[in-house]
Amino acid sequence: MASETSTGLPAARVPSEHPELLRAIEPSRCLELLQAVTFGRLATVDAGRVVLVVVNHLVDGGDIFIRTRPEARLARLTEGGRIAHAAFEVDS
């Protein structure tokens, strides 16, 4: 479950000395926030190094689709059914 502030601001904008301003949000709210924007950031690891990529995405039925080219690094990381652990965030 993601979090946002009690004022509706994204959690990333809350100073760490005020954790009481954070609250958990429901998955449906997460999807609303994701659908409100076109671009996000995907972070993963490739060959032991952190990779952060700005990507465009689409939310459809609760799934998040990220578009990439077959020869792109992100596509290579999932070749042959491999699972690339990643974090995805957007600003909304």
Contacts in CASP RR format, 6 or more apart in sequence:
PFRMAT RR
TARGET T0000
AUTHOR 0000-0000-0000
METHOD contacts of the structure
MODEL  1
MASETSTGLPAARVPSEHPELLRAIEPSRCLELLQAVTFGRLATVDAGRV
VLVVVNHLVDGGDIFIRTRPEARLARLTEGGRIAHAAFEVDS
1 24 0 8 1.000
1 25 0 8 1.000
1 26 0 8 1.000
1 27 0 8 1.000
1 30 0 8 1.000
2 11 0 8 1.000
2 24 0 8 1.000
2 25 0 8 1.000
2 29 0 8 1.000
2 30 0 8 1.000
2 33 0 8 1.000
3 11 0 8 1.000
3 22 0 8 1.000
3 23 0 8 1.000
3 24 0 8 1.000
3 25 0 8 1.000
4 10 0 8 1.000
4 11 0 8 1.000
4 22 0 8 1.000
4 23 0 8 1.000
4 25 0 8 1.000
4 29 0 8 1.000
4 33 0 8 1.000
5 11 0 8 1.000
5 13 0 8 1.000
5 14 0 8 1.000
5 21 0 8 1.000
5 22 0 8 1.000
5 23 0 8 1.000
6 21 0 8 1.000
6 22 0 8 1.000
6 23 0 8 1.000
7 21 0 8 1.000
10 91 0 8 1.000
10 92 0 8 1.000
11 22 0 8 1.000
12 89 0 8 1.000
12 91 0 8 1.000
14 21 0 8 1.000
14 22 0 8 1.000
31 59 0 8 1.000
31 61 0 8 1.000
31 62 0 8 1.000
33 90 0 8 1.000
33 92 0 8 1.000
34 57 0 8 1.000
34 59 0 8 1.000
34 64 0 8 1.000
34 90 0 8 1.000
34 92 0 8 1.000
35 59 0 8 1.000
36 92 0 8 1.000
37 90 0 8 1.000
37 91 0 8 1.000
37 92 0 8 1.000
38 56 0 8 1.000
38 57 0 8 1.000
39 54 0 8 1.000
39 55 0 8 1.000
39 56 0 8 1.000
39 57 0 8 1.000
39 90 0 8 1.000
40 54 0 8 1.000
40 55 0 8 1.000
40 56 0 8 1.000
40 57 0 8 1.000
40 88 0 8 1.000
40 89 0 8 1.000
40 90 0 8 1.000
40 91 0 8 1.000
41 52 0 8 1.000
41 53 0 8 1.000
41 54 0 8 1.000
41 55 0 8 1.000
41 88 0 8 1.000
41 89 0 8 1.000
41 90 0 8 1.000
42 52 0 8 1.000
42 53 0 8 1.000
42 55 0 8 1.000
42 66 0 8 1.000
42 74 0 8 1.000
42 86 0 8 1.000
42 87 0 8 1.000
42 88 0 8 1.000
43 50 0 8 1.000
43 51 0 8 1.000
43 52 0 8 1.000
43 53 0 8 1.000
43 86 0 8 1.000
43 87 0 8 1.000
43 88 0 8 1.000
43 89 0 8 1.000
44 50 0 8 1.000
44 51 0 8 1.000
44 74 0 8 1.000
44 77 0 8 1.000
44 84 0 8 1.000
44 85 0 8 1.000
44 86 0 8 1.000
44 87 0 8 1.000
45 51 0 8 1.000
45 84 0 8 1.000
45 85 0 8 1.000
46 73 0 8 1.000
46 77 0 8 1.000
51 73 0 8 1.000
53 73 0 8 1.000
53 74 0 8 1.000
55 66 0 8 1.000
55 67 0 8 1.000
55 68 0 8 1.000
55 74 0 8 1.000
56 66 0 8 1.000
56 67 0 8 1.000
57 64 0 8 1.000
57 65 0 8 1.000
57 66 0 8 1.000
57 67 0 8 1.000
57 88 0 8 1.000
57 90 0 8 1.000
58 64 0 8 1.000
58 65 0 8 1.000
58 67 0 8 1.000
59 65 0 8 1.000
64 88 0 8 1.000
66 74 0 8 1.000
66 88 0 8 1.000
68 74 0 8 1.000
68 75 0 8 1.000
69 75 0 8 1.000
74 84 0 8 1.000
77 84 0 8 1.000
78 84 0 8 1.000
END
